[in-house]
Amino acid sequence: MNIAVFGTGYVGLVTAIGLADTGKNIVCIDKDAEKVRNISNGISPIYEPGLEALLLKNQERIRVTLDAENAVKEADVVIIAVGTPFDGNHIDLSYIRQAARAIGAATKGTEAFKTVVVKSTVVPETTMKVVRPIVLKASGKTEEEVGFCMNPEFLREGNAVEDFLNPDRIVLGVSSPRVEAIMREVYDGYPDADIIITNPTTAEMIKYTANALLALTISYSNEIARICERLPGVDSEEVFWGVIHDKRFSPITEGQRIMPKLSTYLRAGIGFGGSCFPKDVKALRAFSKDLKVDGKLLDGLLYVNETQLEHVFNMGLNHFTNGKIRRIAILGTAFKPHTDDIRESPGIKLAQMALERGYQVAVQDFVALENTKKHFGSRVQYFEDPLEAMQGANVTYVATIWPQYRKISDEDFERHLEEQAILVDTRSHFKDRAQKPWRFRIGVGEAAGQLAADYA
Ligand SMILES: NC(=O)c1ccc[n+]([C@@H]2O[C@H](COP(=O)([O-])OP(=O)(O)OC[C@H]3O[C@@H](n4cnc5c(N)ncnc54)[C@H](O)[C@@H]3O)[C@@H](O)[C@H]2O)c1
């Protein structure tokens, strides 16, 4: 089976390499010549743990090209994994349309049955009402000759390889039983994964519903955390810990309580960022309004997310009571650990806010500095070492939960902090450490930190 993948970003590249690892021949198509050159030379254009090693291992089965026409002609299955940004009002489907037109044009005059798979996150009905007519018109084919599938991707950046190689579910929204059989073959290298067969529109809705639910949990936690901050003696961490012990969240099996991974979303934080949650929730909200569904809950969760960042930033500034702030340090500019993706990253937004207030800004990250430099140029100072970045800063925000930060002892932090400078734990990363006058954790009522320290 020959598979072509349109787009070699986070999703396209991981999909291509993951499927190649199960023995499939893959041709990747991108319009970015530099990406094509790099991948051809075995260099991953993105940082994802394990990705480059897997690329090198499967290089024989992966070809990368700018030539969409020939790649599509030879493929049995064409996967679309191009970007679907939010244009400020609606989802921007222009890359999807371009890919669909290119696939249709290249399919014209070919003999074999072709399956077109939408893997990009798209609003409901896009596969059947946007992609399908474009492909069928440009190819001059019928649905007997071209099939359609919507196959949402659930990988998490920073864990993308692991998630793709060990999928918890594979959702296949298929246009016919023939397409279902072909897609089962595409994924036959993952026999343990639950396969959910449905129609394309339901598959599209599954992806949005999943992302919006996770985003809602984050905003809900942040709103609860803000209430806790007004209550002396209340620590939101203890509140969430009590909540998650409900058997409906954490069932007890053979005397053992199973803690859901979702518990990590029930935590005071700085709000969600990244390339998916913000744009997907906004796209779903816009889509729901088009359908005359009010969407107040989606409005609310976005509102909490947008205001949480400023709330946390201001809390840091307000807690620095030793005169004038000159310098701010941001530890972690990637939107989460183990990725170099800074799209919609809270760390980047904090640095931007600090610049707008006229402060000097120092930023640090373990893998995202290159992307951060492209964003800020010479407007901020860059550090690889978090302790060096903190030097001279009045307020330091820990914005990404890189595990390396937890390896720094409190004594080391103390040694590198200016007198009376503070460190703001925006992600409850140090929740289990004793309270210190220089460390300030969000989601905690005034005296609660002391209580937690007393119990520790
Ligand atoms: N990043 C994630 O974690 C993630 C997870 C699940 C789903 N998704 C969804 O997957 C899709 C892709 O996301 P991404 O983060 O991989 O995007 P990305 O921006 O990293 O990559 C998109 C790639 O597509 C290429 N491209 C665009 N138009 C093209 C065309 N006509 N022909 C060839 N190449 C083209 C671009 O050059 C780029 O390399 C989006 O819809 C996103 O919402 C992303």
Ligand as a Chemical Component Dictionary entry (heavy atoms), coordinates in Angstrom:
data_LIG
# 
_chem_comp.id                   LIG 
_chem_comp.type                 NON-POLYMER 
_chem_comp.pdbx_formal_charge   0 
_chem_comp.three_letter_code    LIG 
# 
loop_
_chem_comp_atom.comp_id 
_chem_comp_atom.atom_id 
_chem_comp_atom.alt_atom_id 
_chem_comp_atom.type_symbol 
_chem_comp_atom.charge 
_chem_comp_atom.model_Cartn_x 
_chem_comp_atom.model_Cartn_y 
_chem_comp_atom.model_Cartn_z 
_chem_comp_atom.pdbx_ordinal 
LIG N1  N1  N 0  0.098  19.895 16.534 1  
LIG C1  C1  C 0  -0.658 19.043 17.199 2  
LIG O1  O1  O 0  -0.350 18.638 18.318 3  
LIG C2  C2  C 0  -1.944 18.519 16.591 4  
LIG C3  C3  C 0  -2.605 17.444 17.195 5  
LIG C4  C4  C 0  -3.784 16.974 16.616 6  
LIG C5  C5  C 0  -4.288 17.577 15.474 7  
LIG N2  N2  N 1  -3.620 18.640 14.911 8  
LIG C6  C6  C 0  -4.164 19.218 13.685 9  
LIG O2  O2  O 0  -3.385 18.750 12.588 10 
LIG C7  C7  C 0  -3.274 19.769 11.583 11 
LIG C8  C8  C 0  -1.812 20.068 11.304 12 
LIG O3  O3  O 0  -1.240 20.598 12.491 13 
LIG P1  P1  P 0  0.341  20.765 12.635 14 
LIG O4  O4  O 0  0.577  21.254 14.028 15 
LIG O5  O5  O -1 1.007  19.531 12.176 16 
LIG O6  O6  O 0  0.571  21.947 11.586 17 
LIG P2  P2  P 0  1.959  22.575 11.084 18 
LIG O7  O7  O 0  1.671  24.003 10.853 19 
LIG O8  O8  O 0  3.056  22.171 12.013 20 
LIG O9  O9  O 0  2.230  21.840 9.696  21 
LIG C9  C9  C 0  1.462  22.007 8.546  22 
LIG C10 C10 C 0  2.361  21.704 7.348  23 
LIG O10 O10 O 0  1.559  21.675 6.171  24 
LIG C11 C11 C 0  2.314  22.252 5.118  25 
LIG N3  N3  N 0  1.369  22.640 4.058  26 
LIG C12 C12 C 0  0.390  23.572 4.115  27 
LIG N4  N4  N 0  -0.281 23.608 2.952  28 
LIG C13 C13 C 0  0.273  22.684 2.144  29 
LIG C14 C14 C 0  0.010  22.236 0.815  30 
LIG N5  N5  N 0  -0.985 22.752 0.100  31 
LIG N6  N6  N 0  0.795  21.285 0.301  32 
LIG C15 C15 C 0  1.784  20.746 1.025  33 
LIG N7  N7  N 0  2.078  21.114 2.282  34 
LIG C16 C16 C 0  1.325  22.067 2.836  35 
LIG C17 C17 C 0  3.045  23.387 5.775  36 
LIG O11 O11 O 0  4.166  23.821 5.011  37 
LIG C18 C18 C 0  3.457  22.741 7.107  38 
LIG O12 O12 O 0  4.707  22.092 7.013  39 
LIG C19 C19 C 0  -4.065 20.958 12.102 40 
LIG O13 O13 O 0  -5.373 20.886 11.622 41 
LIG C20 C20 C 0  -4.069 20.729 13.610 42 
LIG O14 O14 O 0  -5.166 21.340 14.230 43 
LIG C21 C21 C 0  -2.453 19.117 15.437 44 
# 
loop_
_chem_comp_bond.comp_id 
_chem_comp_bond.atom_id_1 
_chem_comp_bond.atom_id_2 
_chem_comp_bond.value_order 
_chem_comp_bond.pdbx_ordinal 
LIG N1  C1  SING 1  
LIG C1  O1  DOUB 2  
LIG C1  C2  SING 3  
LIG C2  C3  SING 4  
LIG C2  C21 DOUB 5  
LIG C3  C4  DOUB 6  
LIG C4  C5  SING 7  
LIG C5  N2  DOUB 8  
LIG N2  C6  SING 9  
LIG N2  C21 SING 10 
LIG C6  O2  SING 11 
LIG C6  C20 SING 12 
LIG O2  C7  SING 13 
LIG C7  C8  SING 14 
LIG C7  C19 SING 15 
LIG C8  O3  SING 16 
LIG O3  P1  SING 17 
LIG P1  O4  DOUB 18 
LIG P1  O5  SING 19 
LIG P1  O6  SING 20 
LIG O6  P2  SING 21 
LIG P2  O7  DOUB 22 
LIG P2  O8  SING 23 
LIG P2  O9  SING 24 
LIG O9  C9  SING 25 
LIG C9  C10 SING 26 
LIG C10 O10 SING 27 
LIG C10 C18 SING 28 
LIG O10 C11 SING 29 
LIG C11 N3  SING 30 
LIG C11 C17 SING 31 
LIG N3  C12 SING 32 
LIG N3  C16 SING 33 
LIG C12 N4  DOUB 34 
LIG N4  C13 SING 35 
LIG C13 C14 SING 36 
LIG C13 C16 DOUB 37 
LIG C14 N5  SING 38 
LIG C14 N6  DOUB 39 
LIG N6  C15 SING 40 
LIG C15 N7  DOUB 41 
LIG N7  C16 SING 42 
LIG C17 O11 SING 43 
LIG C17 C18 SING 44 
LIG C18 O12 SING 45 
LIG C19 O13 SING 46 
LIG C19 C20 SING 47 
LIG C20 O14 SING 48 
# 
